Amino acid sequence: MTDLFANKDHSKLNLPTVVAFTAFHILALITVIFLWDVRAALFTAVLYWMCIGWGIGMGYHRLHTHRAYKVPKWLDYLFAVCGSMTLQGGPISWVATHRVHHQLSDKPGDPHSPRDGAWWAHIIWMVVGDAMHNNTSVTARYAPDLAREPFYVWLNNWHWVPLTAFGIGAGIIGAIVVNPLFGLSLAFWCTFVRIVAGWHATWAVNSATHMWGSRRFNTKDDSRNNWWVALITFGEGWHNNHHAHQASARHGLAWYEVDITWMCIWFLGKLGIARNVKVAKIDAEVPALERAA
């Protein structure tokens, strides 16, 4: 079933998404200009790593979408909550979209191929047609493994709840511990600045890594290894490696391809927490099924 985006109405503007994207970008800019605070910025940087590195890289992508390794359920759920705090949709919707992308990469029906335009791949595909970020009833068909668990269903339907609770909590604690202005700064930095930065970093994987970079493997799509996207996403930019070996928990296959997310998974493996870790090698042949995809 790969028709999730095949018949998308490009003429239909998704107004709620447009309003949300616009508001968050404006508030992020206001925060940086008028609420600059080094302490809030540093705290936000750590939270950015947790949400993009743990939530998207280790969670939504390598664990939930590709099942490249296994962890105890409590950690699996923690990664999913971190992923939801990026405001990129719930786990079922995110996984469904990414699985369709791999099935139809750079072909008709791919939700975000640059062959339809660079800006289409980066952002426009999300602001037209029907929103899918928490449409559990539709996207569950493409992620039935997650849809069987009530926790994922709840988180997909209410993916904005952890972010909202954390933002309010950060503001209150900051106000109590330091002062009300710091509480406001912390809440805005952790919410608007972090979310917008995380959006563009993740969106760059959809756009930039299918346009610019090197190709180690001869995959049947336009995926490329892009060092600067890897830098801002903690390893997700080694995209040609990933498309060649989708089930590999390691994306940076050479010593110079820094993959912080893989380092974290490797460390969990050494602790005995991560199990059944799948790893491709730099000289591994592209699986026949993936060559034909």
Secondary structure as the mmCIF struct_conf table of DSSP 4:
data_model
#
loop_
_struct_conf.conf_type_id
_struct_conf.id
_struct_conf.beg_label_comp_id
_struct_conf.beg_label_asym_id
_struct_conf.beg_label_seq_id
_struct_conf.end_label_comp_id
_struct_conf.end_label_asym_id
_struct_conf.end_label_seq_id
TURN_TY1_P TURN_TY1_P1 LEU A 4 ASN A 7
TURN_TY1_P TURN_TY1_P2 HIS A 10 SER A 11
BEND BEND1 LYS A 12 LYS A 12
STRN STRN1 LEU A 13 LEU A 13
HELX_RH_AL_P HELX_RH_AL_P1 LEU A 15 PHE A 34
BEND BEND2 LEU A 35 LEU A 35
HELX_RH_AL_P HELX_RH_AL_P2 VAL A 38 TYR A 48
HELX_RH_PI_P HELX_RH_PI_P1 TRP A 49 THR A 65
TURN_TY1_P TURN_TY1_P3 HIS A 66 HIS A 66
BEND BEND3 TYR A 69 TYR A 69
STRN STRN2 LYS A 70 LYS A 70
HELX_RH_AL_P HELX_RH_AL_P3 LYS A 73 SER A 84
TURN_TY1_P TURN_TY1_P4 MET A 85 LEU A 87
BEND BEND4 GLN A 88 GLN A 88
HELX_RH_AL_P HELX_RH_AL_P4 PRO A 91 GLN A 103
TURN_TY1_P TURN_TY1_P5 LEU A 104 ASP A 106
BEND BEND5 LYS A 107 LYS A 107
TURN_TY1_P TURN_TY1_P6 PRO A 108 GLY A 109
TURN_TY1_P TURN_TY1_P7 PRO A 111 HIS A 112
HELX_RH_3T_P HELX_RH_3T_P1 PRO A 114 ASP A 116
HELX_RH_AL_P HELX_RH_AL_P5 ALA A 118 TRP A 119
HELX_RH_PI_P HELX_RH_PI_P2 TRP A 120 ILE A 124
HELX_RH_AL_P HELX_RH_AL_P6 TRP A 125 VAL A 127
STRN STRN3 VAL A 128 VAL A 128
BEND BEND6 GLY A 129 GLY A 129
TURN_TY1_P TURN_TY1_P8 HIS A 133 ASN A 134
HELX_RH_AL_P HELX_RH_AL_P7 THR A 136 THR A 139
HELX_RH_3T_P HELX_RH_3T_P2 ALA A 140 TYR A 142
HELX_RH_AL_P HELX_RH_AL_P8 PRO A 144 ALA A 147
TURN_TY1_P TURN_TY1_P9 ARG A 148 ARG A 148
BEND BEND7 GLU A 149 GLU A 149
HELX_RH_AL_P HELX_RH_AL_P9 PRO A 150 ASN A 157
TURN_TY1_P TURN_TY1_P10 TRP A 158 HIS A 159
HELX_RH_AL_P HELX_RH_AL_P10 TRP A 160 VAL A 177
TURN_TY1_P TURN_TY1_P11 VAL A 178 VAL A 178
HELX_RH_AL_P HELX_RH_AL_P11 PRO A 180 PHE A 188
HELX_RH_PI_P HELX_RH_PI_P3 TRP A 189 VAL A 193
HELX_RH_AL_P HELX_RH_AL_P12 ARG A 194 SER A 207
HELX_RH_3T_P HELX_RH_3T_P3 ALA A 208 HIS A 210
TURN_TY1_P TURN_TY1_P12 MET A 211 MET A 211
BEND BEND8 TRP A 212 GLY A 213
STRN STRN4 SER A 214 SER A 214
BEND BEND9 ARG A 216 PHE A 217
BEND BEND10 LYS A 220 ASP A 221
STRN STRN5 ASN A 225 ASN A 225
HELX_RH_AL_P HELX_RH_AL_P13 TRP A 227 THR A 233
TURN_TY1_P TURN_TY1_P13 PHE A 234 PHE A 234
BEND BEND11 GLY A 235 GLY A 235
TURN_TY1_P TURN_TY1_P14 GLU A 236 GLY A 237
STRN STRN6 TRP A 238 TRP A 238
HELX_RH_AL_P HELX_RH_AL_P14 HIS A 239 ALA A 244
BEND BEND12 HIS A 245 HIS A 245
TURN_TY1_P TURN_TY1_P15 GLN A 246 ALA A 247
BEND BEND13 ALA A 249 ALA A 249
BEND BEND14 ALA A 254 ALA A 254
TURN_TY1_P TURN_TY1_P16 TRP A 255 TYR A 256
BEND BEND15 GLU A 257 GLU A 257
HELX_RH_AL_P HELX_RH_AL_P15 ILE A 260 LYS A 270
TURN_TY1_P TURN_TY1_P17 LEU A 271 GLY A 272
BEND BEND16 ALA A 274 ALA A 274
STRN STRN7 ARG A 275 ARG A 275
BEND BEND17 ASN A 276 ASN A 276
TURN_TY1_P TURN_TY1_P18 ILE A 282 ASP A 283
HELX_LH_PP_P HELX_LH_PP_P1 ALA A 284 PRO A 287
HELX_RH_AL_P HELX_RH_AL_P16 ALA A 288 ALA A 292
#
